[in-house]
Amino acid sequence: MKKVFSLVFFVSILIFTSIPTYAASIQIKVDGVVISSDVNPEIRNNRTMVPLRVISENLGAKVHWSNSEVTLTKNDMQVTLKQNSDTVIKNGNTELLDVKPYIKNGRTFVPIRFIAETFDCYVNYKDLTVTVDTKPLVIDGKEVNSIQHEYRMTMGGIVQQIKGNAYNQAIYDTFIENRGKKVDAPAYYSWHFNIDQPGSYTKVGQYDFMNTEGKSMKSYDIYTLVEAFPVEALAGYPKVLIHDATVNQWYLFTETGLQSINDLVNTASNNGFIKIISNTVV
């Protein structure tokens, strides 16, 4: 009887240790924000595995898929992983993972510690919480604490704060990378639509990069061309301009850059990195 019990117990242990542990109670925090996901993290071989989206969106890494391979890029670091393979390539050098990336419920799972530390983030595990701290954006030698973003609607406006370091860096980089040549200020520009003059521009967003003392270090305004006129009347007018209010200089800006910034703000909002400071919309 004892032999039968021992055998059953031994088999039970084998079965239990061969399947993943579902970590529904484990929290993932990035820069102090609890990250939610439609798929729960798992623990395999004592490694916390999270959906790839959690890494790509909240650590500021760009993602490129090629068949079964995925490449994550951030700044000067590039890492390529392959599904069901423990081989990973970091800037051309091959390394081995403790746990292979895998697909489950339509999501690719990756080891959060390896990815976060690869992108120079600090990782800590305590009391069922994995904490990831990313490096802050630095402008002119000073750290950026947040972005204060303001936009207006027909009646009223919203001022909100973006706190995630990765989002702050990505938004700043988008301004720099999509900024064109210097131009003169347009003849007509305002927060409000001007439908009386062709070549008028409306301000669609203001972005202040705030330091730890709550002061603006850099301020960009985005303006778009008011297109409530015949096409021929708008010939020669660029569709998007930015105003560097810090130095009072205007630049051309790309439509792709504008869309990228809007996408980053929406993603930051969906992941809990935005706090409403003021809402006067009626």
C-alpha positions in Angstrom: 0.0 0.0 0.0 2.8 2.3 0.9 4.5 1.6 -2.5 1.3 2.4 -4.4 1.0 5.7 -2.5 4.6 6.6 -3.1 4.2 5.9 -6.8 1.1 8.0 -7.1 2.8 10.9 -5.2 5.9 10.7 -7.4 3.8 10.8 -10.6 1.8 13.7 -9.2 5.0 15.6 -8.6 6.2 14.9 -12.1 3.0 16.2 -13.7 2.9 19.3 -11.5 6.4 20.3 -12.2 6.2 19.7 -16.0 3.4 22.3 -16.6 3.6 26.1 -16.4 2.5 27.9 -13.3 -0.2 30.4 -14.0 0.7 33.7 -12.4 -2.6 35.5 -12.3 -1.7 37.0 -9.0 1.7 38.3 -10.2 1.8 42.0 -11.1 4.1 43.5 -13.7 5.0 47.1 -13.0 6.8 49.4 -15.4 7.9 52.8 -14.0 5.5 52.3 -11.2 2.5 51.5 -13.4 0.7 48.2 -13.1 0.5 46.7 -16.6 -2.6 44.9 -17.6 -2.8 42.3 -20.3 -5.5 40.1 -21.9 -3.3 37.1 -21.2 -1.9 36.4 -17.7 1.9 36.0 -17.1 3.2 32.5 -16.6 6.2 31.1 -14.7 8.3 28.5 -16.5 11.6 27.1 -15.2 11.4 29.8 -12.5 11.3 32.5 -15.2 8.4 35.0 -15.5 7.1 34.9 -19.1 4.9 37.8 -20.4 3.2 38.5 -23.7 5.6 40.3 -26.1 3.2 43.3 -26.3 3.9 44.1 -22.7 7.6 44.4 -23.6 7.3 46.2 -26.9 4.8 48.9 -25.8 6.0 49.7 -22.4 9.8 49.4 -22.7 9.8 51.5 -25.9 11.1 48.7 -28.2 10.2 48.6 -31.8 9.0 45.2 -33.1 9.7 43.6 -36.5 8.3 40.1 -37.4 9.8 37.9 -40.1 8.2 34.5 -40.3 8.8 32.9 -36.8 11.4 35.4 -35.8 10.8 38.6 -33.9 13.4 41.4 -33.6 13.1 44.1 -30.9 15.0 47.3 -31.3 15.6 50.2 -28.9 18.3 52.8 -29.4 21.5 50.9 -30.3 20.4 47.5 -29.1 18.8 44.9 -31.3 17.7 41.5 -30.1 16.2 38.7 -32.2 14.3 35.7 -30.8 12.8 32.7 -32.5 9.7 30.8 -31.4 10.5 27.6 -29.6 14.3 28.2 -29.8 16.6 29.0 -26.9 19.0 30.8 -29.2 18.9 34.6 -29.2 21.0 37.1 -31.1 22.0 40.4 -29.4 23.7 42.9 -31.6 25.2 40.0 -33.7 26.3 37.9 -30.7 24.6 34.6 -29.9 23.3 33.8 -26.4 21.2 31.0 -24.9 17.9 31.6 -23.0 16.7 29.6 -20.0 13.2 29.4 -21.5 12.3 29.3 -25.1 9.8 31.9 -26.4 6.5 30.3 -27.3 3.0 31.0 -28.5 -0.1 30.5 -26.4 -3.6 31.8 -27.0 -2.3 33.7 -30.0 0.3 35.5 -27.9 4.1 35.2 -28.0 5.5 34.8 -24.5 9.1 36.0 -23.7 11.2 36.1 -20.5 10.7 39.6 -19.0 13.9 39.7 -17.1 16.1 38.9 -20.1 14.3 41.4 -22.4 14.2 44.2 -19.8 17.9 43.8 -18.8 18.9 43.6 -22.4 17.4 47.1 -22.9 19.3 48.4 -19.8 16.3 48.4 -17.4 16.4 47.5 -13.7 14.4 44.5 -12.8 13.3 43.5 -9.3 11.0 40.7 -8.1 9.4 41.0 -4.6 6.0 39.9 -3.1 4.6 38.6 -6.4 5.4 41.8 -8.2 7.9 42.2 -11.0 9.1 45.8 -11.1 10.8 47.2 -14.2 12.3 50.7 -14.1 13.4 52.2 -17.4 15.9 55.0 -17.8 14.5 58.6 -17.9 14.8 60.8 -21.0 17.6 63.4 -20.5 17.5 66.8 -22.2 20.4 69.2 -21.9 21.8 67.1 -19.0 18.5 67.1 -17.0 16.1 64.3 -16.5 12.5 64.5 -17.8 10.0 63.6 -15.2 6.9 63.7 -17.4 5.2 65.2 -20.5 2.4 67.6 -20.0 0.1 67.3 -23.0 -2.7 69.7 -23.8 -5.3 69.6 -26.6 -8.5 71.4 -27.3 -11.9 70.5 -28.5 -14.8 72.5 -29.8 -15.9 73.4 -26.2 -13.0 73.2 -23.7 -9.8 71.2 -23.5 -7.8 68.6 -21.7 -4.4 68.8 -19.9 -2.9 65.4 -19.1 0.4 64.0 -17.8 2.4 61.2 -19.4 4.7 59.6 -16.9 6.3 56.6 -18.6 10.0 57.0 -19.4 9.8 54.9 -22.5 6.8 56.9 -23.9 8.5 60.2 -23.1 11.7 59.1 -24.9 9.7 57.8 -27.9 7.6 61.0 -28.2 10.7 63.2 -28.0 12.6 61.1 -30.5 9.6 61.3 -32.9 9.7 65.1 -32.7 13.5 65.1 -33.5 13.4 62.4 -36.3 10.4 63.9 -38.1 11.4 67.6 -37.8 12.1 69.1 -41.2 13.8 72.4 -42.2 13.2 75.7 -40.5 10.4 77.8 -41.9 8.8 81.1 -41.1 5.8 81.3 -38.9 2.5 81.0 -40.8 0.4 84.1 -41.2 -2.6 82.7 -39.3 -2.4 80.2 -36.5 -4.5 79.6 -33.4 -6.0 76.9 -31.2 -9.2 77.6 -33.1 -10.2 76.9 -36.7 -9.9 79.9 -39.0 -12.1 79.4 -42.0 -11.7 82.9 -43.3 -8.1 82.7 -44.6 -6.5 80.0 -46.7 -3.2 78.9 -45.2 -4.5 79.0 -41.6 -3.2 76.5 -39.1 -4.9 75.1 -36.0 -3.0 73.9 -33.0 -3.7 70.3 -32.3 -1.4 69.6 -29.4 1.1 71.1 -27.0 3.8 68.9 -25.5 5.9 70.3 -22.5 8.8 68.1 -21.3 8.8 68.7 -17.6 11.8 68.3 -15.3 11.7 66.9 -11.7 10.9 70.4 -10.4 7.7 70.6 -12.5 9.2 73.2 -15.0 9.1 72.9 -18.8 12.4 72.1 -20.3 11.3 71.8 -23.9 7.9 72.7 -25.5 6.6 71.6 -28.9 3.3 72.7 -30.5 1.9 70.8 -33.4 -0.2 72.7 -36.0 -2.2 71.3 -38.9 -3.4 73.1 -42.0 -7.0 74.0 -42.0 -8.3 72.3 -45.2 -11.7 73.9 -45.4 -10.8 75.6 -48.7 -10.5 74.6 -52.3 -7.5 72.5 -53.1 -6.0 75.1 -55.4 -6.1 77.7 -52.6 -3.9 75.5 -50.4 -1.2 74.8 -52.9 2.2 75.2 -51.4 1.1 75.0 -47.8 2.6 72.1 -45.8 0.0 70.0 -44.0 1.9 69.9 -40.6 4.2 72.3 -38.8 5.7 72.3 -35.3 6.7 75.2 -33.2 9.6 74.8 -30.8 8.3 77.3 -28.3 11.5 77.0 -26.2 13.5 78.9 -28.9 10.5 80.3 -30.9 11.4 78.4 -34.1 9.0 76.8 -36.7 9.8 73.6 -38.6 8.2 71.4 -41.2 6.9 68.2 -39.7 5.8 64.9 -41.3 2.3 63.5 -41.3 3.8 60.2 -40.3 5.4 61.9 -37.3 2.0 63.3 -36.2 0.4 59.9 -36.5 3.2 58.3 -34.6 2.8 60.7 -31.7 -0.9 60.2 -31.6 -0.4 56.5 -31.6 2.1 56.7 -28.7 -0.3 58.9 -26.6 -3.2 56.5 -27.2 -1.0 53.5 -26.3 0.2 55.2 -23.1 -3.4 56.0 -22.2 -4.5 52.4 -22.8 -1.7 51.1 -20.6 -2.3 53.5 -17.7 0.6 55.9 -18.1 -1.6 59.0 -18.5 -3.2 61.1 -15.7 -5.8 63.7 -16.5 -4.9 67.0 -14.8 -7.6 69.2 -16.1 -10.8 68.6 -18.2 -12.9 71.5 -19.2 -14.7 69.8 -22.1 -18.5 70.4 -22.0 
